[in-house]
Amino acid sequence: MYFGYSYVMRFPLATSCLLLVVSCATPVTHKKPEVGLAPPVASPSADFTLTQKIEYWQSKIPSMTSADRSEAYLMIGELQIEAKQANEARITFYQALRGELSASEIARAEKGIGLSYFLSSQPSLGLGHLEKSLTHLDAASKAEASYLMSAFSGETTAFASSAVAERMNVYLVSANLKAPRGVSASAGAIHVDINRGEWRAAGMRSNWDKMTAPFRITVHHTAEPFSSLSKVAACAEVKNIQNQHMNERSPSGWADIGYHFLIDRAGNVIAGRSLDAQGAHASGTNNIGNIGICLLGNFVAQPSRGTDYAVAQALLPAQLDALTGLVDQLRQEYSIKSSNVYGHKELKNTECPGPVLSRWVAGYRRTQS
């Protein structure tokens, strides 16, 4: 029983722009009739799968203007990359490049071709395309391209954030490459004991919102019995949670595991969703600026769910010590007030995180400045 909510990112299709050129030498005596821009093509439903989104845009191609068609090919290629359809994406990006694109859009297409070669286990063929893309990419995309180039060359990277490493991991795995030097296991400045690679996290999908400056923290429990002190068992449990969140929450699934951090029974802090991305743990707008921490275990008696749930598990000292340390780090890093540390039940009608953890939250707020 995992709690949360996620926003869905939509992909609007930009329309072409009309450039008006005015001559300074001769006054205009005959004004051309104004030409109205074609209305934008409606976006597909947020509940569509990647395959359905790709098919939707492909069906719209024949009725589009030339400029819109090029942009549509670019967007389809990026969806195909997300779906790991490397060969199809490469063909689509080349179709986009044959049309009318801006410098930044050309860079996106070149980067996409490069990514497709990494997915096809041919990174050497993708390097040139990544290099071509660098000049006109935005900062985030440039960091990703540079990260992969550093991994291929074995050089130290200046783009060592955990968020970039997380997003690019699927390309390194496909290309049988190791992460470039300079990448640590920590989630930014926050220490973690188990990173996403260790629990074999799936790559984050595209339907997420950027995290605003964090100003609050919410504590949860998984509400599932879990007793093992083994790291292997904890990794398997977190992988299972991610699978449920991504494949069983709404028709299209969430972008990733809903929580930013998890804590196992032995007190290990586990990296969840990137802090760059808004979480899916506190419901609706409660997720804005909200860092989600979830402790493995069921700390609420739920006899209606069967004998395994009838008695609440005891919180272990190692878990509470790790929780205190993590909350302290996050508050210091993001200047979060102790009064903005919550139990889930304070934001939503739920029993989560149980009476013991709720008392811990109340005590933390009372004793911390």
C-alpha positions in Angstrom: 0.0 0.0 0.0 2.0 2.9 -1.3 0.9 6.5 -1.1 1.3 9.4 -3.5 0.3 11.4 -6.5 2.1 12.5 -9.6 1.7 15.2 -12.1 2.0 14.3 -15.7 4.1 16.2 -18.0 2.5 17.0 -21.4 4.3 17.5 -24.7 2.7 20.5 -26.6 3.6 20.9 -30.3 5.0 24.3 -31.1 3.7 26.0 -34.2 5.8 27.9 -36.8 6.4 31.6 -36.3 5.6 34.3 -38.9 8.6 36.7 -39.4 7.6 40.2 -40.6 10.4 42.0 -42.5 10.0 45.8 -42.8 12.0 47.8 -45.4 13.6 51.1 -44.2 14.3 52.4 -47.7 10.9 52.5 -49.3 7.5 53.1 -47.5 5.1 50.2 -47.8 2.1 51.2 -49.9 0.4 47.8 -50.2 -0.1 45.8 -47.1 -0.3 42.1 -47.6 -3.3 40.4 -46.0 -2.6 38.9 -42.6 -2.0 35.2 -42.5 -3.4 33.4 -39.4 -1.2 30.7 -38.0 -2.7 27.2 -38.0 -4.0 26.2 -34.6 -1.8 23.8 -32.6 -2.5 20.1 -32.8 -4.2 18.8 -29.6 -1.9 16.8 -27.4 -2.6 13.1 -26.8 -4.2 12.1 -23.5 -2.0 12.1 -20.5 -3.0 8.5 -19.9 -1.5 7.3 -23.2 1.4 4.9 -23.1 4.6 5.8 -24.9 3.6 3.6 -27.8 0.2 5.3 -28.0 1.7 8.8 -27.9 4.1 7.8 -30.7 1.3 6.4 -32.8 -0.9 9.5 -32.2 1.7 11.9 -33.4 2.6 9.7 -36.4 -1.1 9.7 -37.4 -1.1 13.6 -37.4 2.0 13.9 -39.6 0.2 13.9 -43.0 -2.0 16.8 -42.2 0.7 19.0 -40.7 2.5 22.0 -42.3 6.2 21.4 -43.2 7.5 23.3 -40.2 5.2 21.5 -37.8 6.0 18.1 -39.4 9.7 18.6 -38.6 9.0 19.4 -35.0 6.7 16.5 -34.8 9.4 14.1 -36.0 11.7 15.6 -33.4 9.2 14.9 -30.6 8.4 11.4 -31.9 12.1 10.6 -32.0 12.5 11.7 -28.3 9.5 9.5 -27.4 11.1 6.6 -29.2 14.3 7.1 -27.3 12.4 7.0 -24.1 10.8 3.8 -25.3 14.3 2.4 -26.1 13.4 2.1 -29.8 16.9 3.0 -30.9 16.8 2.2 -34.6 13.3 3.8 -35.1 14.4 6.9 -33.2 17.5 7.3 -35.4 15.5 7.2 -38.6 12.9 9.7 -37.2 15.6 12.2 -36.1 17.1 12.1 -39.6 13.6 12.8 -41.0 13.4 15.8 -38.6 16.8 17.1 -39.8 15.6 17.2 -43.4 13.0 19.8 -42.5 12.9 23.3 -41.0 14.4 23.3 -37.5 16.0 26.0 -35.3 19.6 25.7 -34.1 18.4 24.4 -30.7 16.1 21.8 -32.4 18.9 20.6 -34.7 21.0 20.1 -31.5 18.3 18.1 -29.9 18.1 15.9 -33.0 21.9 15.4 -33.1 21.8 14.5 -29.4 19.0 12.1 -30.0 21.0 10.3 -32.8 23.9 10.1 -30.4 21.7 8.6 -27.7 20.3 6.1 -30.2 23.8 4.7 -30.9 24.5 4.4 -27.2 21.2 2.4 -26.8 22.3 0.2 -29.8 25.7 -0.6 -28.1 27.5 1.5 -30.7 28.7 4.5 -28.6 31.7 5.3 -30.9 29.2 6.1 -33.7 27.2 8.4 -31.4 30.1 10.5 -30.2 30.3 12.8 -33.2 26.6 13.5 -33.0 26.9 14.4 -29.3 29.8 16.7 -30.0 27.8 18.5 -32.7 24.9 19.0 -30.3 26.8 20.7 -27.5 26.9 24.3 -28.8 23.1 24.9 -28.9 21.8 22.5 -26.2 20.2 23.9 -23.0 22.3 23.4 -19.8 20.6 20.2 -18.7 20.9 18.5 -22.1 24.5 19.6 -22.5 25.3 18.1 -19.1 23.8 14.8 -20.2 25.7 14.7 -23.5 29.0 15.7 -21.8 28.5 13.0 -19.2 28.2 10.3 -21.8 31.2 11.6 -23.7 33.3 11.5 -20.5 32.1 8.0 -19.8 33.3 6.9 -23.2 36.7 8.5 -22.9 37.2 7.5 -19.3 37.8 11.1 -18.3 36.7 12.8 -15.1 33.4 14.7 -15.7 32.5 18.1 -14.5 28.8 17.0 -14.7 28.7 14.6 -11.8 25.3 15.3 -10.3 23.3 12.3 -9.2 20.4 13.5 -11.3 22.4 13.4 -14.5 24.0 10.1 -13.6 20.6 8.6 -13.0 19.1 9.8 -16.3 22.1 8.6 -18.3 22.6 5.2 -16.6 20.4 3.3 -19.1 22.7 4.5 -21.9 25.9 3.5 -20.1 24.4 0.0 -19.4 23.4 -0.4 -23.0 26.9 0.7 -24.2 28.6 -1.5 -21.5 30.4 1.6 -20.1 31.2 2.6 -16.6 30.2 5.9 -15.1 32.9 8.6 -15.6 35.2 9.4 -12.8 34.0 12.1 -10.4 30.5 10.6 -9.9 29.7 9.7 -6.3 27.0 7.6 -4.8 25.5 10.6 -2.9 22.3 12.4 -3.9 23.8 15.8 -4.4 25.2 17.0 -1.1 23.0 14.5 0.8 24.7 11.2 1.9 23.1 8.0 0.9 24.2 4.4 1.8 22.6 2.7 -1.2 22.4 4.5 -4.6 20.0 3.8 -7.4 22.4 1.7 -9.3 22.7 -0.7 -6.4 19.0 -1.4 -6.3 18.9 -1.5 -10.1 16.4 1.3 -10.5 14.6 1.7 -13.8 15.3 5.0 -15.6 12.9 7.8 -14.8 10.2 8.4 -17.4 9.3 11.8 -18.9 6.0 12.5 -17.0 7.5 14.5 -14.1 7.6 18.1 -12.9 10.7 19.9 -11.9 11.1 20.3 -8.2 10.8 23.8 -6.9 13.1 24.9 -4.0 12.3 22.4 -1.2 10.7 24.0 1.8 9.2 21.0 3.6 9.7 17.3 4.3 7.1 14.5 4.7 7.7 11.2 6.5 6.0 8.0 5.4 6.1 4.3 5.9 5.6 1.7 3.2 2.7 0.1 5.1 4.0 -3.3 4.1 5.6 -5.8 6.6 9.4 -5.9 6.2 11.8 -7.2 8.8 15.1 -8.1 7.0 18.3 -6.3 7.9 19.9 -7.4 4.6 20.9 -4.8 2.0 20.0 -7.3 -0.8 16.5 -7.7 0.6 16.1 -4.0 1.0 17.1 -3.3 -2.6 14.6 -5.9 -3.8 11.9 -4.3 -1.7 12.6 -0.8 -3.1 12.8 -2.2 -6.6 9.3 -3.7 -6.0 8.0 -0.4 -4.8 9.3 1.4 -7.9 7.7 -1.3 -10.1 4.3 -0.7 -8.4 4.5 3.0 -8.7 5.6 3.0 -12.4 3.4 0.2 -13.6 0.3 0.0 -11.4 -0.4 3.7 -10.5 -2.8 5.0 -13.1 -3.0 3.7 -16.7 0.3 5.3 -17.7 2.1 4.8 -14.4 4.2 7.3 -12.5 7.5 8.6 -13.7 9.5 6.9 -11.0 9.3 5.7 -7.4 7.4 8.4 -5.5 9.8 9.0 -2.6 13.1 10.9 -2.7 14.7 8.7 0.0 13.9 5.5 1.8 15.4 4.0 5.0 15.7 0.3 5.5 15.5 -1.6 8.8 19.3 -1.5 9.3 19.3 2.3 9.0 20.6 2.5 5.4 19.5 5.6 3.5 18.5 4.7 0.0 18.4 7.1 -2.9 14.9 7.2 -4.5 13.6 9.8 -7.0 16.0 12.6 -7.9 15.7 15.8 -5.9 15.5 17.5 -9.3 12.1 16.0 -9.7 9.0 16.7 -7.7 7.9 13.7 -5.7 4.7 11.7 -5.8 4.1 10.9 -2.2 1.9 13.5 -0.5 -1.0 14.0 -2.9 -1.6 16.8 -5.4 -0.2 20.2 -4.6 1.2 18.8 -1.3 4.1 17.4 -3.4 5.3 20.9 -4.4 8.6 21.7 -2.7 8.2 18.6 -0.6 10.9 16.0 0.0 9.5 12.5 0.6 11.2 10.1 3.0 9.8 6.6 3.5 10.7 4.0 6.1 10.5 0.3 5.1 8.0 -1.5 7.3 4.4 -1.4 8.4 3.9 0.7 11.5 0.1 0.7 11.7 -2.0 -2.3 12.8 -4.2 -3.3 9.9 -6.1 -6.5 10.9 -8.5 -6.1 8.0 -5.6 -6.9 5.6 -4.8 -10.3 7.2 -2.7 -11.7 9.9 0.6 -10.4 8.5 -0.7 -6.9 9.0 -2.6 -7.4 12.3 0.2 -6.0 14.5 2.2 -2.9 13.8 6.0 -3.5 13.5 8.3 -1.9 16.0 10.5 0.9 14.7 14.2 0.0 15.1 16.6 2.5 16.7 18.8 2.4 13.6 15.9 3.5 11.4 15.1 6.4 13.7 18.8 7.5 14.0 19.1 7.4 10.2 15.8 9.4 9.8 17.0 12.1 12.3 20.4 12.4 10.5 18.7 12.6 7.0 16.2 15.2 8.1 19.0 17.2 9.7 21.0 17.1 6.5 18.1 18.1 4.3 17.1 21.0 6.6 20.6 22.3 6.6 21.1 21.9 2.9 17.8 23.6 1.9 17.2 25.9 5.0 13.9 24.0 5.8 12.3 25.0 9.1 11.7 22.3 11.7 8.0 23.4 11.7 7.8 22.2 8.1 8.6 18.6 8.9 5.4 16.6 8.6 3.9 13.1 8.9 1.9 12.1 5.9 -1.4 12.1 7.9 -1.0 15.8 8.5 -1.4 16.5 4.8 -3.9 13.8 3.8 -6.6 11.7 5.4 -4.5 8.6 6.0 -3.0 6.6 8.9 0.5 6.9 7.4 3.1 6.9 8.9 1.6 5.3 12.0 1.4 6.5 15.7 5.1 5.9 16.6 6.5 7.8 13.6 3.9 10.5 14.1 5.1 11.0 17.6 8.7 11.2 16.3 7.7 13.9 13.9 5.9 15.9 16.6 8.9 15.5 19.0 11.3 16.6 16.2 9.4 19.8 15.6 9.3 20.5 19.3 12.9 20.0 20.1 14.7 21.3 16.9 15.2 25.0 16.2 
